[in-house]
Amino acid sequence: MSRESLPVSWSAVEAIATQAAMPVDKLSNYDLILQCQTGLRPGKSVFAELIRRYQSHVEKVLYHLAPDWSDRADLSQEVWIRVYRNITRLQEPEKFRGWLSRIATNLFYDELRKRKRVSPPLSLDAPLNLEDGEMSWDVASDDPRPDDELATQEFYEKLREAIADLPEVFRTTIVLREIEGMAYEEIAELTGVSLGTVKSRIARARQRLQSQLQPYLEA
Amino acid sequence: MMPNFNEYNESDSSRFDHNKLDQGKLDHEAEERTQLTSDEIEKRDRFELLSAYLDGEVTADEKRQVEVLLATDPAMQRLHTRLMKLRYSFRSLPVPPSEQPVEQTVAQVFAKIERKPRRMAWGGGLAIAALFVGALVGIVPRTEFAPSMARIQPENAVPSNGLMIALDRPVIAIPKATVATPSSLPQ
C-alpha cells in the first residue's frame, strides 16, 4: 500500500480523534463551538464549557444594555437556553461572539417590549422626533475640573453614571456600537429605525458623554 | 469661520434650559428649543461627521473632509482626542462583578433545559392517553360492559379522573341557553 495516498484522510481522522479525546477545557474556542454543533443538541460537557468561557461576555452586553435591571442573571440563563437550541444553525462558528451578542440583544429587546407594555414611559414606538428631541446638542458639565491625582476609578464611576443617565434609545444605540461593535446598518435593522437616526443618535450620545466628562477626558 | 467645538461646549450652555431635557416634551417645544443658528447646525453636522468617521461609516469624500479638518483645526483635533478617549474608556469600563458564580449559571441553565422537554413529554403523554381513552369510548359498543366496569371497580377510574372531566366538558357546552332565546322573541 502506498503511504502517499493516506495522509489527507488520515490527518482528518486524527484531528477528529484528538478533538474527541481532548478534555473540553483544552479545546480551542473554535473547536469547542464545532463540538457544540455536532449532533442534534450540544453535549452537556462541551456546552457547560462554552458557558464558562462566554458568560462574562453575555454579562457585559446585558449590563450595558440594562444597567438598572435586577434580573440580569435570569436573562443570561435565557440567552444560554436560546444558544443551546440554535447553535447548530450558526453557519460561521468563528462569528460566535457576535452571534451571541445578537442573541443577548434580541432577548433584551423582547424583554424591554414586555416591560414597556406594563409601564409605558418611553416607548420605542413613540414618534422618533419626540424621543430624539429629548436630547440637546448642548449639555455642558457643571463639574469643576478634577485634580490631576483623581483616580481612574472615579472617572469610571462618572462615566458609568453618565451612560446610565442617557435616555434609553441613545444608551442602547451607543452600546450596540461601542460594546457590540455593530455597524450602523445592523443597528438600524435591529432597532427598527433609519440609518440617519442611528448616526444621529450615536453622535448625540457621544456629544453628551464627552461634554459631561470633558474635564476627565482632557486631563 | 471654523466652528470652535470647545467654545460650543463650554460657553453656550445658557442658551437652553437643560431641565427641559426631561421626558414628555411636545414636538414643537423640542423643535423650538433646538432652533439652532446656521453656525450651530454646522457644528452639529461636523460633530456627526466626526462621529461617523470614528465608526468608519463615511464616504470617501466625507473621509477626506474630516481629515482636512483634523489637519487644520485645533478644536477639531481636541474633540477627536476626547472622543477617542471616550471610546477607549467606554470599551474598557469594568463590569461589576458577577452576581453568581458561573458554575451556578451552568447548573441553572441545564436545570431549565432538562425541565422544559420533560414537561412537554408529560403533556404529550396525557394527550395520547386522552386520545386512547376517547377511541375506546367510541369503539366499545354501548352494552352493559362499559357501565358495569365503572360500577364494579370505581377506584380504577381514578387515574383518568381529569380526563373524564375533560371529556364531559363539550357535552355540557353544546346546549347553550342563548339558543333558546329566538323562540322567546316577538314574532
Interface residues (C-beta under 8 A of the other chain):
Chain A: K44 A48 I51 R52 Q55 S56 E59 K60 Y63 H64 R72 A73 S76 Q77 W80 I81 Y84 P121 L122 P127 N129 L130 G133 E134 M135 S136 W137 D138 V139 A140 F155 Y156 L159 R160 I163 P167 I174 R177 E178 I179 A183 Y184 K199 S200 I202 A203 R206 Q207 L209 Q210 S211 L213 Q214 L217 E218
Chain B: Y8 N9 E10 D12 S13 R15 F16 H18 L21 D22 Q23 K25 L26 D27 A30 E31 R33 T34 L36 E40 K43 R44 F47 E48 S51 A52 D55 E57 R78 L79 T81 R82 L83 K85 L86 R87 S89 F90 R91 L93 P94 V95 P96 S98 E99 Q100 V102 E103 T105 V106 Q108 V109 F110 K112 I113
